[in-house]
Structures are given as structure tokens and as C-alpha cells.
């Protein structure tokens, strides 16, 4: 049931007609996906994740991305991998359930409709997590969706 509430598609950040990265999110993490140049050995790819900043590039060259993150992350559980020519960065949200409008501060924010849809999807994920015996995949909200991080006493953690 929970997989039906996973992101349906990735959001793309496009600058000057070129896709810079794609991303999606869940209650606990934000994932960034960057297509790597085909002629660069993967061992030369460098990614540095800090609590409020991310830097991606090729060793010995200026970084491809060098930006502040929209919100702080847990660095001890954030990581990056390379698979099938794509860099996948997993950023562990410091505030579980917080809806991010973009991974990068000031770059590629979702439009208001898409942001509202993300918040609704995260709220349903929260309901599913807190009530594993129920299927919330077909549930709908009418009107403005509350913040999944704070609604009804907030997210319960162990």
C-alpha cells in the first residue's frame, strides 16, 4: 500500500533549456538525480553533502552544483551513489514530514499547485505510516491540505 503513495514522477529543474537535475521526496528524504557525462570515469565524480549545502562536480574542475539546500539535512544518514550513469543523492530531512518546494534554495521551486499536491501526498504517506492496516492510496483532500509535519499533534517518532 505504501508504494502506491510513493512519488509518481520526478520533478525537473531546468535552467536555460537544460535539465540540471530531477528530484522527488518522501516524508523522510529528498532524492536528487543528476545525469552524468558519459565520457567521465565515475571515480572522478565528487559529491559533498553538508547540513545546509551540497556540492557536485568532477575532481579538478569547478563544481557543477554548489548551492545551499532548501532546509537542513542529517549528514550522517545522507549519502550518494552512482547507478546506470546517474548520480543519486539521498538527503535525509532533519525535519521529517516537512514539504520541500525544491532541494536547492532559490532554484527550481514547485509552482503552488504542484507544492500543494506534494503536501497532500506526504500527508497520505504519514497517515499510511501511522495506520499500516489501512489503505490511504485513494484518499483525497478537499481544500488546503494541512502541514503533515504538525497536523494533529505532529509526526510521532520512536
C-alpha positions in Angstrom: 0.0 0.0 0.0 2.8 2.5 0.9 4.4 2.1 -2.6 1.1 3.5 -4.1 1.8 6.7 -2.2 5.4 7.0 -3.4 6.2 9.8 -5.8 4.6 9.2 -9.2 7.2 11.2 -11.1 10.3 13.2 -10.6 10.3 17.0 -10.7 12.8 18.5 -13.1 14.8 21.7 -12.5 15.6 23.1 -16.0 17.8 26.1 -16.5 18.3 27.8 -19.9 16.6 24.9 -21.5 18.9 22.3 -20.0 17.9 19.8 -17.3 20.1 20.4 -14.3 18.7 17.7 -12.1 15.5 15.8 -11.2 14.2 15.2 -7.7 11.4 13.7 -5.5 10.7 13.4 -1.8 9.1 11.3 0.8 8.3 12.0 4.5 12.0 11.3 5.5 14.1 12.2 2.5 14.7 14.2 -0.7 16.3 12.5 -3.6 18.2 14.3 -6.4 19.1 12.6 -9.7 21.8 14.0 -11.9 22.7 12.5 -15.3 26.5 12.1 -15.5 28.6 12.9 -18.6 29.3 9.7 -20.5 33.0 10.3 -21.0 34.0 10.9 -17.4 35.1 8.0 -15.2 32.8 7.6 -12.2 35.8 7.7 -9.8 36.3 11.3 -10.7 32.8 12.3 -9.6 32.8 14.3 -6.3 29.8 15.0 -4.1 30.0 16.8 -0.7 26.8 16.9 1.5 26.8 19.3 4.4 23.9 20.1 6.7 22.8 23.1 4.6 24.8 22.8 1.4 25.5 20.4 -1.5 28.4 20.4 -4.0 28.7 18.1 -7.0 31.4 18.1 -9.7 34.3 16.5 -11.3 37.5 16.4 -9.4 39.9 19.2 -10.6 37.1 21.3 -12.1 34.7 23.9 -10.8 31.6 22.3 -9.3 28.5 21.6 -11.4 26.3 22.3 -8.4 27.4 24.4 -5.5 24.3 25.5 -3.6 22.6 25.9 -0.3 19.9 23.4 0.4 16.3 24.5 1.0 16.3 23.0 4.5 18.9 21.3 6.7 19.6 17.6 6.4 21.1 14.9 8.6 24.6 14.5 7.2 25.3 11.2 9.0 22.4 9.5 7.1 22.6 11.4 3.8 24.6 9.7 1.0 25.2 9.5 -2.7 25.6 6.6 -5.2 26.1 6.2 -8.9 24.0 3.8 -10.9 23.4 3.5 -14.6 25.2 6.8 -15.4 23.1 8.7 -12.9 24.2 10.3 -9.6 21.6 9.7 -6.9 21.9 11.9 -3.8 19.7 10.9 -0.8 19.3 13.8 1.6 17.8 12.8 5.0 15.4 15.5 6.1 16.2 16.9 9.5 12.5 17.7 10.0 10.6 14.5 9.0 7.4 15.4 7.1 8.5 18.9 6.1 7.4 19.5 2.5 10.3 20.9 0.4 9.4 23.1 -2.6 12.9 22.3 -4.0 16.1 20.7 -2.8 18.1 23.9 -3.7 17.4 27.2 -2.1 16.1 29.7 -4.7 16.3 27.3 -7.6 13.5 25.4 -9.3 10.8 25.7 -6.7 7.5 24.0 -7.4 4.5 26.0 -8.6 1.8 26.5 -6.0 -0.4 23.7 -7.4 2.5 21.1 -7.5 3.6 22.1 -4.0 0.0 21.5 -2.7 0.0 18.1 -4.5 3.3 17.2 -2.8 1.9 18.2 0.6 -1.2 16.1 0.1 0.9 13.1 -1.0 3.2 13.5 2.1 0.1 13.7 4.4 -1.2 10.5 3.0 2.2 8.9 3.5 2.1 10.0 7.1 -1.4 8.5 7.6 -0.3 5.3 5.9 2.8 5.1 8.2 0.8 5.7 11.3 -2.1 3.4 10.3 -0.4 0.4 8.5 -3.6 -1.7 8.3 -5.5 0.9 6.2 -5.1 1.9 2.6 -5.0 5.6 2.0 -3.9 5.5 -1.6 -7.3 6.6 -2.9 -8.0 9.2 -0.2 -8.4 12.8 -1.3 -8.3 16.2 0.4 -10.7 19.0 -0.4 -9.4 22.5 0.1 -6.0 23.3 1.6 -4.1 20.4 3.0 -2.6 20.8 6.5 1.2 20.5 7.1 1.9 16.8 7.5 4.7 17.6 10.0 2.4 19.4 12.5 -1.2 18.2 11.8 -2.9 16.5 14.8 -0.1 16.8 17.2 2.7 16.3 14.7 4.6 13.2 13.5 5.2 10.6 16.1 8.8 9.3 16.3 10.1 6.4 18.3 
